[in-house]
Amino acid sequence: MGWWKHEGSEAVIGDSALDALTDAVRATLEAYEEALHRRPVRAEWEALLVCALGSEEPGCRPLDEKVIKKVIVETDP
């Protein structure tokens, strides 16, 4: 698996991590299509990400030092 710096930042991302996240996005799209016959809207993605990333439990937090309280998804105009 390769790791590289994300263009324009010091963030490091990797192939396997990106594949796992891409699979989760695909599964989410499939769940919405099956249950609601549509794709999620931006507000739903933001709410889903806050629920998934905002754990108060230290062992489940995606960030060691902070609890994620808000996610903003920006789209092209």
Backbone as a chain_set.jsonl record, in Angstrom:
{"seq": "MGWWKHEGSEAVIGDSALDALTDAVRATLEAYEEALHRRPVRAEWEALLVCALGSEEPGCRPLDEKVIKKVIVETDP", "coords": {"N": [[0.842, -1.176, 0.0], [0.525, 2.204, -0.82], [1.528, 5.39, 0.534], [0.996, 8.885, 0.558], [1.601, 12.46, 0.412], [-1.087, 14.67, 0.54], [-2.007, 16.763, -2.079], [-0.964, 20.106, -1.83], [-0.988, 20.245, 0.942], [0.027, 19.115, 4.244], [-1.078, 16.746, 4.843], [-1.271, 13.21, 5.038], [-2.193, 10.514, 3.068], [-3.449, 7.227, 2.188], [-3.48, 4.349, -0.041], [-4.944, 1.978, 0.786], [-6.512, 2.949, 2.908], [-7.992, 4.889, 1.541], [-9.342, 3.23, -0.277], [-10.984, 1.796, 1.532], [-12.628, 3.833, 2.525], [-13.857, 4.678, 0.154], [-15.3, 2.353, -0.465], [-17.118, 2.425, 1.668], [-18.554, 4.748, 1.041], [-19.751, 3.938, -1.364], [-21.362, 1.828, -0.372], [-23.087, 3.282, 1.24], [-24.415, 4.862, -0.668], [-25.724, 2.792, -2.061], [-27.426, 1.86, -0.007], [-29.136, 4.06, 0.4], [-30.282, 4.235, -2.184], [-31.612, 1.766, -2.301], [-33.403, 1.879, -0.09], [-34.635, 4.44, -0.243], [-34.767, 5.15, -2.873], [-33.135, 7.076, -4.062], [-30.251, 9.271, -4.075], [-28.271, 10.356, -1.253], [-28.705, 13.691, 0.039], [-26.725, 16.704, 0.419], [-26.935, 17.662, 3.13], [-27.648, 15.304, 4.426], [-25.335, 13.736, 4.046], [-23.562, 15.269, 5.588], [-24.71, 14.983, 8.163], [-24.552, 12.181, 8.478], [-21.757, 11.821, 8.448], [-20.977, 13.288, 10.729], [-22.213, 11.744, 12.701], [-20.841, 9.324, 12.337], [-18.149, 10.057, 12.71], [-18.065, 11.528, 15.041], [-17.731, 10.409, 17.659], [-17.948, 10.336, 21.195], [-16.555, 8.655, 22.8], [-13.311, 7.943, 23.845], [-11.796, 5.748, 22.755], [-13.008, 5.332, 20.311], [-12.858, 7.593, 18.822], [-11.984, 9.374, 15.861], [-10.02, 11.293, 15.863], [-7.345, 11.828, 18.051], [-7.2, 13.895, 19.964], [-9.498, 15.49, 19.919], [-13.125, 15.848, 19.705], [-15.177, 15.405, 16.964], [-17.499, 17.716, 15.894], [-18.82, 18.951, 13.829], [-19.319, 18.728, 10.325], [-18.636, 19.922, 7.149], [-19.707, 19.817, 3.886], [-18.585, 20.86, 0.886], [-19.688, 21.916, -2.314], [-19.354, 22.11, -5.916], [-20.238, 25.173, -7.554]], "CA": [[0.0, 0.0, 0.0], [1.286, 3.443, -0.861], [1.116, 6.569, 1.297], [1.537, 10.086, -0.062], [1.073, 13.724, 0.919], [-2.189, 15.224, -0.251], [-1.563, 17.967, -2.791], [-1.198, 21.401, -1.211], [-1.074, 20.172, 2.403], [0.926, 18.165, 4.895], [-1.868, 15.554, 5.127], [-0.791, 11.976, 4.424], [-3.269, 9.564, 2.821], [-2.948, 5.979, 1.628], [-4.336, 3.568, -0.945], [-5.858, 1.084, 1.491], [-7.471, 3.785, 3.636], [-8.872, 5.485, 0.535], [-10.208, 2.151, -0.763], [-11.976, 1.499, 2.568], [-13.582, 4.938, 2.559], [-14.609, 4.604, -1.098], [-16.263, 1.264, -0.296], [-18.159, 2.899, 2.587], [-19.39, 5.686, 0.279], [-20.568, 3.119, -2.285], [-22.363, 1.113, 0.42], [-24.065, 4.284, 1.666], [-25.23, 5.159, -1.855], [-26.587, 1.635, -2.3], [-28.443, 1.815, 1.04], [-30.117, 5.1, 0.085], [-31.011, 3.844, -3.399], [-32.503, 0.648, -1.982], [-34.452, 2.261, 0.85], [-35.325, 5.682, -0.558], [-34.774, 5.313, -4.33], [-32.436, 8.31, -4.404], [-28.962, 9.465, -3.412], [-28.381, 11.299, -0.14], [-28.4, 15.088, -0.222], [-25.563, 17.19, 1.162], [-27.219, 17.705, 4.571], [-27.624, 13.928, 4.927], [-23.924, 13.342, 4.139], [-22.975, 15.948, 6.743], [-25.225, 14.348, 9.369], [-23.978, 10.837, 8.561], [-20.341, 11.929, 8.801], [-20.878, 13.693, 12.131], [-22.551, 10.565, 13.517], [-19.787, 8.311, 12.219], [-16.851, 10.564, 13.153], [-18.161, 12.335, 16.247], [-17.85, 9.629, 18.888], [-17.439, 10.914, 22.441], [-15.719, 7.657, 23.46], [-11.917, 8.106, 23.408], [-11.331, 4.63, 21.943], [-13.694, 5.32, 19.015], [-12.655, 8.877, 18.147], [-11.025, 9.345, 14.773], [-8.934, 12.187, 16.245], [-6.95, 11.545, 19.429], [-7.323, 14.999, 20.901], [-10.747, 16.257, 19.795], [-14.359, 15.218, 19.25], [-15.691, 16.097, 15.787], [-18.863, 18.188, 16.146], [-19.44, 19.48, 12.615], [-18.688, 18.417, 9.044], [-19.214, 20.717, 6.073], [-19.419, 19.301, 2.553], [-18.713, 21.932, -0.106], [-19.903, 21.428, -3.666], [-19.136, 23.089, -6.974], [-21.43, 26.023, -7.77]], "C": [[0.883, 1.232, 0.0], [0.677, 4.522, 0.017], [1.728, 7.774, 0.619], [0.923, 11.318, 0.586], [-0.003, 14.22, -0.04], [-1.751, 16.567, -0.811], [-1.948, 19.249, -2.051], [-1.311, 21.378, 0.299], [-0.013, 19.225, 2.942], [0.193, 16.855, 5.232], [-1.317, 14.358, 4.362], [-1.982, 11.025, 4.285], [-2.701, 8.322, 2.142], [-3.979, 5.226, 0.823], [-5.374, 2.735, -0.2], [-6.918, 1.871, 2.26], [-8.471, 4.415, 2.672], [-9.83, 4.441, -0.036], [-11.316, 1.84, 0.24], [-13.048, 2.584, 2.618], [-14.446, 4.958, 1.3], [-15.658, 3.5, -1.03], [-17.418, 1.682, 0.614], [-19.101, 3.878, 1.879], [-20.301, 4.904, -0.669], [-21.682, 2.387, -1.537], [-23.463, 2.064, 0.898], [-24.982, 4.65, 0.507], [-26.203, 4.024, -2.141], [-27.715, 1.566, -1.279], [-29.533, 2.859, 0.785], [-30.95, 4.725, -1.14], [-32.025, 2.744, -3.094], [-33.677, 1.09, -1.115], [-35.289, 3.449, 0.382], [-35.403, 6.0, -2.05], [-34.179, 6.655, -4.775], [-31.079, 8.314, -3.704], [-29.142, 10.428, -2.237], [-28.044, 12.723, -0.589], [-27.253, 15.527, 0.691], [-25.789, 17.194, 2.678], [-27.198, 16.297, 5.187], [-26.194, 13.421, 5.039], [-23.278, 13.976, 5.36], [-23.417, 15.291, 8.047], [-24.636, 12.946, 9.558], [-22.52, 10.883, 9.014], [-20.154, 12.366, 10.246], [-21.195, 12.509, 13.039], [-21.421, 9.54, 13.508], [-18.463, 8.773, 12.828], [-16.883, 11.229, 14.52], [-18.295, 11.584, 17.554], [-17.235, 10.354, 20.078], [-16.482, 9.944, 23.143], [-14.288, 7.748, 22.94], [-11.416, 6.979, 22.503], [-11.932, 4.58, 20.549], [-13.498, 6.611, 18.228], [-11.672, 8.743, 16.993], [-9.847, 10.289, 15.012], [-8.603, 11.937, 17.708], [-7.339, 12.65, 20.398], [-8.667, 15.713, 20.906], [-11.916, 15.374, 19.4], [-14.879, 16.053, 18.083], [-17.159, 16.434, 16.02], [-19.579, 18.652, 14.889], [-18.625, 19.071, 11.404], [-19.4, 19.25, 7.996], [-18.746, 20.122, 4.745], [-19.642, 20.451, 1.574], [-18.853, 21.301, -1.486], [-19.545, 22.513, -4.675], [-20.404, 23.914, -7.151], [-22.333, 25.49, -8.856]], "O": [[1.87, 1.3, 0.732], [-0.537, 4.564, 0.218], [2.863, 7.706, 0.148], [-0.127, 11.244, 1.223], [0.158, 14.188, -1.26], [-1.193, 17.401, -0.098], [-3.109, 19.448, -1.695], [-1.69, 22.385, 0.898], [0.742, 18.616, 2.184], [0.778, 15.958, 5.839], [-0.944, 14.47, 3.194], [-2.692, 10.76, 5.256], [-1.603, 8.359, 1.588], [-5.184, 5.426, 0.975], [-6.56, 2.787, -0.526], [-8.091, 1.497, 2.261], [-9.667, 4.466, 2.961], [-11.005, 4.735, -0.254], [-12.465, 1.642, -0.153], [-14.236, 2.286, 2.739], [-15.644, 5.228, 1.378], [-16.785, 3.689, -1.487], [-18.57, 1.331, 0.356], [-20.312, 3.839, 2.095], [-21.495, 5.188, -0.757], [-22.816, 2.332, -2.012], [-24.634, 1.687, 0.952], [-26.197, 4.738, 0.683], [-27.375, 4.265, -2.429], [-28.849, 1.247, -1.638], [-30.719, 2.568, 0.939], [-32.172, 4.877, -1.139], [-33.159, 2.786, -3.571], [-34.819, 0.715, -1.379], [-36.504, 3.473, 0.58], [-36.021, 6.987, -2.451], [-34.649, 7.278, -5.727], [-30.801, 7.47, -2.853], [-30.076, 11.23, -2.235], [-27.213, 12.933, -1.473], [-26.866, 14.809, 1.613], [-24.912, 16.767, 3.428], [-26.779, 16.123, 6.331], [-25.856, 12.747, 6.012], [-22.536, 13.317, 6.088], [-22.598, 15.064, 8.937], [-24.264, 12.571, 10.67], [-22.097, 10.091, 9.855], [-19.259, 11.864, 10.925], [-20.513, 12.297, 14.041], [-21.088, 8.96, 14.542], [-17.733, 7.964, 13.4], [-15.828, 11.473, 15.105], [-18.926, 12.09, 18.482], [-16.143, 10.914, 19.983], [-15.687, 10.361, 23.986], [-14.062, 7.644, 21.734], [-10.671, 7.247, 21.561], [-11.426, 3.863, 19.687], [-13.933, 6.705, 17.08], [-10.646, 8.077, 17.123], [-8.783, 10.103, 14.422], [-9.514, 11.844, 18.53], [-7.76, 12.377, 21.522], [-8.943, 16.478, 21.829], [-11.734, 14.296, 18.835], [-15.007, 17.272, 18.199], [-17.968, 15.551, 16.307], [-20.807, 18.741, 14.873], [-17.394, 19.064, 11.444], [-20.63, 19.283, 7.956], [-17.55, 19.949, 4.512], [-20.758, 20.956, 1.447], [-18.223, 20.288, -1.788], [-19.447, 23.69, -4.327], [-21.511, 23.422, -6.929], [-23.366, 26.09, -9.15]]}, "num_chains": 1, "name": "protein.A"}
